[in-house]
Amino acid sequence: MMGFVLMVVVFVLGYTAIALEHPLKVDKAASALILSVIIWIVFLTDISNILSLGFSSAWSAFQESTGMTEFQKIHPDAGLLEQMKYFAIDNQIVEHLGNISEILFFLLGAMTIVETVDQHQGFKLITDRIKTTNKVKLLWILSFLTFFMSAMLDNLTTTIVMVALLRKLVADKKTRWFFASMIVIAANAGGAWSPIGDVTTIMLWIGQQITAGNIIVMVFVPSLFNMLFPLFIVSFMMKGNVEKPQLNGADTQNYTTPGEQKLLLIIGIGALLFVPVFKTITHLPPYMGMLFGLGVLWVITELLHRKKPLEDRRKLTVVGILRRVDVPTIFFFLGILSAVAALESAGHLFLLSEYLDEHVHNIFGINAAIGLLSAIVDNVPLTAGAMGMYPIMTHALVAVSSEPEYLHHFVQDGAFWELLAYCAGTGGSILIIGSAAGVAAMGLEKIDFIWYMKRISLLALVGYFGGLAIYWLQDLILFHM
């Protein structure tokens, strides 16, 4: 039990170090990496006591799997402790690293594509069309653009693109932080109602808990209001105009022609939009589609600039642009996701899900709690835990059950799954590190955790519960009146 509790203590301390990045003057990526390693050390040091508590459903399943059978064949004299360490090191760490790597390579590919388009001044074609400098008008334009782009791409990629645009439109750092934070809320809201807009909706779609048409119809309005409530509040508070950044000498040099700018913008955005199409056609993970798009863009830039001076080629081809990519953000993702994976393997998240089911037993309460938790820990294991705890019910099973009204929510396209998509997708906006979009914005713009808590968290919370109330009203009007 000591190790089980110590893992939580270590996570809280590491999380605090990340939150206090600026006062401590220690980069959050360093804190996240140290946190992830220490929490896995605690897990392995006391693995026999942690897993013997019976909290880890993964361990129970693994004992019955072919993996353990193969290990026992190779090591017939291995004791239970050796089996547990094999489970943690050769199974869980490798499995989690595979899942985390998909996110990291996706992020790396997306960031490189966006940087390549930006270096070719492709985004200038968009920013030149946004003439307004009024803060409120600009915020509404960017928020709606983010909301619908997030549904077509995904919330992570959209945030990276929009932050790149934002740098061309807003000079003041704190104002840009505020706009970037509102973009995070809009990106998460836009991703929640689309089957390809967020990793959680992708998981539910692939798992057949939801269908594409139904999630769009049922979650669109709550997600829209999730963005609108904070926007309305901010519109009454925000005054004045934004100051556009002054271009320095390097930015004003014409390394590219207008034709090249347009070509790279089309190819770059096309490569990002191609990712969900690639996944649908090939059934391969999204990061492969992203890397394929990057590879195509890489070849095109090499061929496009092959006759230019060497110095210009270095600035405009992917080889040179890779040096501009924000590597600390990649390490931060690796650290925080690895730390959460340790809690998942030890059974902390499963135990939490089980507690919610036993003590809340209400789909609105359970999902509201999952959404709030997703502001602290990654929404992927929370969604996976909920999917594992609640099988997809059939109408026949519901009809003969003792709780038909409650269990009806768990059929395909049932209210539980729709709420899970909404809550897990938008709850992460409450804290800056609660979603992939938030972490990306935090890394790209160096947004301070405490600043976000003071100025944005309450707005995101209002939007979260506002959207939840809208879903309840929608459900009441459509099915109970």
C-alpha positions as CSV (number, residue, x, y, z in Angstrom):
1,M,0.0,0.0,0.0
2,M,2.9,2.3,0.7
3,G,4.2,2.2,-2.9
4,F,0.6,2.7,-4.2
5,V,0.2,5.9,-2.2
6,L,3.8,7.1,-2.8
7,M,3.1,7.0,-6.6
8,V,0.3,9.5,-6.1
9,V,2.5,11.7,-3.8
10,V,5.3,11.7,-6.5
11,F,2.8,12.6,-9.2
12,V,1.4,15.5,-7.2
13,L,4.9,16.8,-6.4
14,G,5.9,16.6,-10.0
15,Y,2.7,18.2,-11.2
16,T,3.3,21.1,-8.7
17,A,6.9,21.6,-10.1
18,I,5.4,21.8,-13.6
19,A,2.7,24.3,-12.4
20,L,5.4,26.4,-10.7
21,E,7.7,26.4,-13.8
22,H,8.3,30.2,-13.8
23,P,8.8,30.8,-10.0
24,L,11.2,27.8,-9.9
25,K,12.9,28.8,-13.1
26,V,13.0,25.1,-14.1
27,D,11.6,24.1,-17.6
28,K,8.5,22.0,-17.3
29,A,10.0,19.5,-19.7
30,A,12.7,18.7,-17.2
31,S,10.2,18.3,-14.3
32,A,8.0,16.0,-16.4
33,L,10.9,13.8,-17.4
34,I,12.2,13.4,-13.8
35,L,8.6,12.8,-12.6
36,S,8.0,10.0,-15.2
37,V,11.2,8.2,-14.3
38,I,10.7,8.4,-10.5
39,I,7.1,7.3,-10.6
40,W,8.1,4.2,-12.7
41,I,11.0,3.5,-10.2
42,V,8.5,3.6,-7.3
43,F,6.2,1.3,-9.2
44,L,8.9,-1.3,-9.9
45,T,10.4,-1.1,-6.4
46,D,7.1,-2.0,-4.8
47,I,5.5,-3.8,-7.7
48,S,4.5,-6.9,-5.7
49,N,2.6,-5.0,-3.1
50,I,1.0,-2.6,-5.6
51,L,-0.3,-5.3,-7.9
52,S,-1.2,-7.7,-5.1
53,L,-3.8,-5.1,-4.0
54,G,-5.7,-6.2,-7.0
55,F,-6.3,-2.7,-8.3
56,S,-4.6,-3.3,-11.7
57,S,-7.0,-4.9,-14.1
58,A,-4.2,-5.0,-16.7
59,W,-2.2,-7.3,-14.4
60,S,-5.1,-9.7,-14.0
61,A,-5.7,-9.8,-17.7
62,F,-2.0,-10.2,-18.4
63,Q,-1.8,-13.3,-16.1
64,E,-4.3,-15.0,-18.4
65,S,-2.7,-13.8,-21.6
66,T,-0.3,-15.7,-23.9
67,G,2.4,-13.2,-23.0
68,M,2.6,-14.6,-19.5
69,T,2.4,-18.2,-20.8
70,E,5.3,-17.6,-23.1
71,F,7.3,-16.1,-20.3
72,Q,6.6,-19.1,-18.0
73,K,7.8,-21.4,-20.8
74,I,11.1,-19.6,-21.2
75,H,11.5,-19.1,-17.4
76,P,9.8,-22.1,-15.7
77,D,11.5,-21.3,-12.4
78,A,10.6,-17.6,-12.3
79,G,8.8,-16.5,-9.2
80,L,5.8,-14.2,-9.0
81,L,8.1,-11.1,-8.5
82,E,10.0,-11.9,-11.7
83,Q,6.7,-12.3,-13.6
84,M,5.5,-8.9,-12.3
85,K,8.7,-7.1,-13.3
86,Y,8.4,-8.8,-16.8
87,F,4.8,-7.5,-16.9
88,A,5.9,-4.0,-16.1
89,I,9.1,-3.7,-18.1
90,D,8.5,-5.9,-21.2
91,N,4.8,-5.4,-21.5
92,Q,3.4,-2.3,-19.9
93,I,6.3,0.1,-20.6
94,V,6.6,-1.1,-24.2
95,E,2.9,-0.9,-24.7
96,H,2.7,2.6,-23.3
97,L,5.8,3.8,-25.1
98,G,4.1,2.6,-28.4
99,N,1.0,4.6,-27.6
100,I,2.9,7.7,-26.5
101,S,5.2,7.5,-29.5
102,E,2.2,7.7,-31.8
103,I,1.3,11.1,-30.2
104,L,4.9,12.3,-30.2
105,F,5.5,11.5,-33.9
106,F,2.2,13.0,-34.8
107,L,3.0,16.2,-32.9
108,L,6.6,16.3,-34.4
109,G,5.2,15.8,-38.0
110,A,2.5,18.4,-37.5
111,M,4.8,21.0,-36.0
112,T,7.4,20.5,-38.8
113,I,4.7,20.9,-41.5
114,V,3.4,24.1,-39.9
115,E,6.9,25.5,-39.4
116,T,7.7,24.7,-43.1
117,V,4.5,26.6,-44.3
118,D,5.4,29.5,-41.9
119,Q,9.0,29.7,-43.1
120,H,7.7,30.0,-46.7
121,Q,5.3,32.8,-45.4
122,G,2.3,30.7,-46.5
123,F,0.2,31.9,-43.5
124,K,0.7,35.5,-44.7
125,L,-1.9,34.8,-47.3
126,I,-4.4,34.1,-44.5
127,T,-3.3,36.8,-42.0
128,D,-3.3,39.5,-44.7
129,R,-7.1,38.8,-45.2
130,I,-7.8,39.4,-41.5
131,K,-7.9,43.2,-41.5
132,T,-9.5,43.8,-38.1
133,T,-7.4,44.8,-35.1
134,N,-10.4,45.0,-32.7
135,K,-9.7,42.5,-29.9
136,V,-13.3,41.2,-29.6
137,K,-13.9,40.8,-33.4
138,L,-10.5,39.1,-33.9
139,L,-11.2,36.7,-31.0
140,W,-14.6,35.7,-32.4
141,I,-13.0,35.2,-35.9
142,L,-10.2,33.0,-34.6
143,S,-12.4,31.1,-32.2
144,F,-14.9,30.1,-34.9
145,L,-12.1,29.3,-37.4
146,T,-10.5,27.1,-34.7
147,F,-13.8,25.4,-33.8
148,F,-14.5,24.2,-37.3
149,M,-10.9,23.5,-38.3
150,S,-10.6,21.3,-35.2
151,A,-13.5,19.1,-36.4
152,M,-11.8,18.6,-39.8
153,L,-8.2,18.2,-38.6
154,D,-8.0,17.5,-34.9
155,N,-7.6,19.7,-31.8
156,L,-3.8,19.3,-31.6
157,T,-3.0,20.0,-35.2
158,T,-5.5,22.9,-35.3
159,T,-3.9,24.5,-32.2
160,I,-0.4,24.3,-33.7
161,V,-1.7,26.0,-36.9
162,M,-3.7,28.7,-35.1
163,V,-0.8,29.6,-32.8
164,A,1.4,30.0,-35.8
165,L,-1.3,32.4,-37.3
166,L,-1.6,34.2,-34.0
167,R,2.1,35.1,-34.0
168,K,1.5,37.1,-37.2
169,L,-1.5,38.9,-35.8
170,V,-0.7,39.8,-32.1
171,A,2.5,41.4,-30.9
172,D,1.9,41.7,-27.1
173,K,2.9,38.4,-25.3
174,K,0.1,38.5,-22.6
175,T,-2.5,39.3,-25.2
176,R,-1.3,36.5,-27.3
177,W,-1.4,34.1,-24.3
178,F,-5.1,35.1,-23.8
179,F,-5.9,34.5,-27.5
180,A,-4.0,31.2,-27.5
181,S,-5.9,30.0,-24.4
182,M,-9.2,30.8,-26.0
183,I,-8.0,28.9,-29.1
184,V,-7.4,25.9,-26.8
185,I,-11.0,26.1,-25.5
186,A,-12.3,26.4,-29.1
187,A,-10.1,23.6,-30.4
188,N,-11.2,21.1,-27.7
189,A,-14.8,22.1,-28.2
190,G,-14.6,21.6,-31.9
191,G,-12.9,18.2,-31.5
192,A,-15.5,16.8,-29.2
193,W,-18.4,16.7,-31.8
194,S,-16.4,15.2,-34.6
195,P,-15.5,11.5,-34.9
196,I,-12.0,12.5,-36.0
197,G,-11.6,15.8,-34.0
198,D,-10.1,14.3,-30.8
199,V,-8.3,11.1,-29.8
200,T,-11.2,10.3,-27.4
201,T,-13.9,10.5,-30.1
202,I,-11.6,8.5,-32.4
203,M,-11.4,5.8,-29.7
204,L,-15.2,5.7,-29.2
205,W,-15.8,5.7,-33.0
206,I,-13.3,2.8,-33.6
207,G,-14.7,0.9,-30.5
208,Q,-18.2,1.3,-32.0
209,Q,-19.7,3.1,-29.0
210,I,-20.7,5.9,-31.3
211,T,-21.4,6.4,-35.0
212,A,-20.1,9.4,-36.9
213,G,-23.5,10.9,-37.8
214,N,-25.0,10.6,-34.4
215,I,-22.0,12.2,-32.5
216,I,-22.1,15.2,-34.9
217,V,-25.9,15.7,-34.4
218,M,-26.0,15.2,-30.6
219,V,-22.8,16.8,-29.4
220,F,-22.5,19.7,-31.9
221,V,-24.8,22.2,-30.0
222,P,-23.3,21.5,-26.5
223,S,-19.8,21.8,-27.9
224,L,-20.7,25.1,-29.6
225,F,-22.0,26.5,-26.4
226,N,-18.9,25.3,-24.6
227,M,-17.1,27.8,-26.7
228,L,-19.8,30.5,-26.8
229,F,-20.3,30.9,-23.0
230,P,-16.6,32.0,-22.4
231,L,-16.7,34.1,-25.6
232,F,-19.7,36.0,-24.5
233,I,-18.2,36.7,-21.1
234,V,-14.9,37.8,-22.5
235,S,-16.6,40.1,-25.1
236,F,-18.0,42.3,-22.3
237,M,-14.6,42.4,-20.5
238,M,-12.2,42.9,-23.5
239,K,-11.5,46.4,-24.9
240,G,-9.3,48.0,-27.4
241,N,-7.2,46.9,-30.4
242,V,-4.4,44.5,-30.8
243,E,-1.0,45.6,-32.0
244,K,0.3,43.7,-35.0
245,P,4.0,42.5,-34.7
246,Q,6.7,44.5,-36.5
247,L,8.6,42.3,-39.0
248,N,12.3,42.2,-38.6
249,G,14.8,42.2,-41.4
250,A,14.9,38.4,-41.7
251,D,11.1,38.2,-41.9
252,T,10.9,40.9,-44.6
253,Q,13.5,39.2,-46.9
254,N,11.8,37.6,-49.9
255,Y,13.1,34.1,-49.8
256,T,10.0,32.8,-51.6
257,T,7.8,34.0,-54.4
258,P,4.0,34.6,-54.1
259,G,3.5,31.4,-56.1
260,E,5.7,29.4,-53.7
261,Q,3.9,30.8,-50.7
262,K,0.5,29.7,-52.1
263,L,1.9,26.3,-53.2
264,L,3.3,25.5,-49.7
265,L,0.1,26.7,-48.0
266,I,-2.0,24.4,-50.1
267,I,0.3,21.4,-49.8
268,G,0.8,22.0,-46.0
269,I,-2.9,22.3,-45.2
270,G,-3.6,19.5,-47.7
271,A,-1.1,17.2,-45.9
272,L,-2.9,17.9,-42.5
273,L,-6.4,17.4,-44.0
274,F,-5.2,14.1,-45.6
275,V,-4.4,12.5,-42.2
276,P,-8.0,11.4,-41.4
277,V,-8.5,10.3,-45.0
278,F,-5.3,8.3,-44.8
279,K,-6.5,6.6,-41.6
280,T,-9.9,5.8,-43.1
281,I,-8.4,4.3,-46.3
282,T,-5.5,2.4,-44.8
283,H,-6.7,1.8,-41.2
284,L,-3.1,2.7,-40.1
285,P,-2.5,5.0,-37.1
286,P,-2.9,8.8,-37.8
287,Y,0.8,9.5,-37.1
288,M,1.7,7.5,-40.2
289,G,-0.5,9.7,-42.4
290,M,1.2,12.8,-40.8
291,L,4.7,11.4,-41.5
292,F,3.7,10.5,-45.0
293,G,2.5,14.1,-45.6
294,L,5.7,15.4,-44.1
295,G,7.7,13.2,-46.4
296,V,5.9,14.5,-49.5
297,L,6.4,18.1,-48.3
298,W,10.1,17.4,-47.7
299,V,10.6,16.1,-51.2
300,I,8.7,19.0,-52.7
301,T,10.8,21.6,-50.8
302,E,14.0,19.9,-51.8
303,L,13.0,19.9,-55.5
304,L,11.5,23.4,-55.4
305,H,14.7,25.1,-54.0
306,R,17.4,22.9,-55.5
307,K,18.7,25.8,-57.8
308,K,18.7,28.4,-55.0
309,P,21.8,29.5,-53.1
310,L,22.9,27.1,-50.3
311,E,22.0,29.6,-47.5
312,D,18.4,30.0,-48.8
313,R,18.0,26.2,-49.2
314,R,19.0,25.7,-45.6
315,K,16.3,28.1,-44.5
316,L,13.5,26.7,-46.7
317,T,14.0,22.9,-46.8
318,V,12.8,20.6,-44.0
319,V,16.4,19.7,-42.9
320,G,16.9,23.3,-41.8
321,I,13.4,23.9,-40.5
322,L,13.7,20.9,-38.1
323,R,16.2,23.0,-36.1
324,R,13.3,25.4,-35.4
325,V,10.9,22.8,-34.0
326,D,10.2,23.1,-30.3
327,V,11.9,19.9,-29.0
328,P,11.2,20.7,-25.3
329,T,7.5,20.4,-26.0
330,I,8.1,16.9,-27.3
331,F,10.0,15.9,-24.1
332,F,7.3,17.4,-22.0
333,F,4.6,15.3,-23.7
334,L,6.9,12.2,-23.2
335,G,7.3,12.9,-19.5
336,I,3.7,13.7,-18.5
337,L,2.1,10.9,-20.6
338,S,4.6,8.4,-19.3
339,A,3.9,9.4,-15.7
340,V,0.1,9.0,-16.3
341,A,0.8,5.6,-17.9
342,A,2.4,4.4,-14.7
343,L,-0.7,5.4,-12.7
344,E,-2.8,3.5,-15.3
345,S,-0.6,0.3,-15.0
346,A,-0.7,0.4,-11.2
347,G,-4.4,0.6,-11.2
348,H,-5.0,4.1,-9.8
349,L,-7.2,5.2,-12.7
350,F,-9.2,1.9,-12.8
351,L,-9.8,2.2,-9.0
352,L,-11.0,5.8,-9.5
353,S,-13.4,4.7,-12.3
354,E,-14.8,1.9,-10.2
355,Y,-15.3,4.3,-7.3
356,L,-17.3,6.7,-9.5
357,D,-19.5,3.9,-10.7
358,E,-20.3,2.6,-7.2
359,H,-20.9,5.9,-5.5
360,V,-22.3,8.1,-8.3
361,H,-24.2,5.7,-10.5
362,N,-25.5,8.6,-12.7
363,I,-24.3,9.2,-16.3
364,F,-24.2,12.9,-15.9
365,G,-22.4,12.7,-12.5
366,I,-19.9,10.1,-13.8
367,N,-19.1,11.9,-17.0
368,A,-18.9,15.3,-15.3
369,A,-16.3,13.8,-12.9
370,I,-14.4,12.2,-15.8
371,G,-14.3,15.6,-17.5
372,L,-13.0,17.4,-14.4
373,L,-10.4,14.6,-13.9
374,S,-9.3,15.0,-17.6
375,A,-8.1,18.5,-16.6
376,I,-5.5,16.9,-14.4
377,V,-4.6,13.5,-16.1
378,D,-4.7,12.5,-19.7
379,N,-8.2,11.9,-21.1
380,V,-7.1,8.9,-23.1
381,P,-6.7,6.5,-20.1
382,L,-9.8,7.9,-18.5
383,T,-11.8,7.2,-21.7
384,A,-10.2,3.8,-22.1
385,G,-11.1,3.0,-18.4
386,A,-14.7,4.0,-19.0
387,M,-14.9,1.9,-22.2
388,G,-13.4,-1.0,-20.3
389,M,-15.8,-0.7,-17.4
390,Y,-19.0,-0.4,-19.4
391,P,-19.6,-2.8,-22.3
392,I,-21.8,-1.8,-25.2
393,M,-25.3,-2.9,-24.3
394,T,-27.8,-4.3,-26.8
395,H,-31.5,-3.4,-26.7
396,A,-32.3,-7.1,-26.0
397,L,-30.1,-7.1,-22.9
398,V,-31.5,-3.8,-21.7
399,A,-35.1,-5.1,-22.0
400,V,-34.4,-8.1,-19.6
401,S,-32.2,-6.2,-17.1
402,S,-33.2,-5.0,-13.7
403,E,-32.3,-1.3,-14.6
404,P,-33.5,-0.9,-18.1
405,E,-33.7,2.9,-18.0
406,Y,-30.2,3.3,-16.7
407,L,-28.6,0.6,-18.9
408,H,-30.3,2.0,-22.0
409,H,-27.7,4.9,-21.9
410,F,-25.0,2.3,-22.7
411,V,-26.2,1.0,-26.0
412,Q,-24.4,2.2,-29.2
413,D,-25.0,6.0,-29.5
414,G,-26.4,6.0,-26.0
415,A,-26.3,9.2,-23.9
416,F,-23.4,7.9,-21.8
417,W,-21.1,7.6,-24.8
418,E,-22.1,11.0,-26.2
419,L,-21.5,12.6,-22.8
420,L,-18.2,10.9,-22.5
421,A,-17.1,12.3,-25.8
422,Y,-18.2,15.8,-24.7
423,C,-16.8,15.7,-21.2
424,A,-13.5,14.0,-21.8
425,G,-12.9,16.2,-24.9
426,T,-13.7,19.6,-23.3
427,G,-12.9,19.1,-19.6
428,G,-9.2,19.3,-20.5
429,S,-9.6,23.0,-21.2
430,I,-10.0,23.7,-17.5
431,L,-6.2,23.4,-17.0
432,I,-3.6,24.2,-19.6
433,I,-2.0,20.7,-19.3
434,G,-5.3,18.9,-19.4
435,S,-5.3,18.4,-23.1
436,A,-3.0,17.8,-26.0
437,A,-4.1,21.2,-27.5
438,G,-3.3,23.0,-24.2
439,V,0.1,21.4,-23.8
440,A,1.0,22.3,-27.4
441,A,-0.1,25.9,-26.8
442,M,1.8,26.0,-23.5
443,G,5.0,24.7,-25.1
444,L,4.8,26.9,-28.2
445,E,3.9,30.2,-26.5
446,K,5.5,29.4,-23.0
447,I,2.2,30.1,-21.3
448,D,2.5,30.2,-17.5
449,F,0.4,27.5,-15.7
450,I,-0.6,29.8,-12.8
451,W,-1.5,32.6,-15.3
452,Y,-3.8,30.2,-17.1
453,M,-5.4,29.1,-13.8
454,K,-6.1,32.7,-12.7
455,R,-7.4,34.0,-16.0
456,I,-8.8,31.1,-18.1
457,S,-9.7,28.2,-15.9
458,L,-12.9,29.8,-14.6
459,L,-14.0,30.7,-18.1
460,A,-13.4,27.1,-19.3
461,L,-15.3,25.8,-16.3
462,V,-18.3,28.0,-17.2
463,G,-18.2,26.7,-20.8
464,Y,-17.8,23.1,-19.6
465,F,-20.8,23.1,-17.3
466,G,-22.8,25.4,-19.7
467,G,-22.4,22.8,-22.5
468,L,-23.3,20.0,-20.1
469,A,-26.5,21.9,-19.2
470,I,-27.3,22.4,-22.9
471,Y,-26.9,18.7,-23.5
472,W,-29.3,18.0,-20.6
473,L,-31.9,20.4,-22.1
474,Q,-31.4,18.9,-25.6
475,D,-31.9,15.4,-24.2
476,L,-35.0,16.6,-22.3
477,I,-36.6,18.2,-25.3
478,L,-35.8,15.4,-27.8
479,F,-36.6,12.3,-25.7
480,H,-38.6,13.3,-22.6
481,M,-41.2,15.8,-23.8
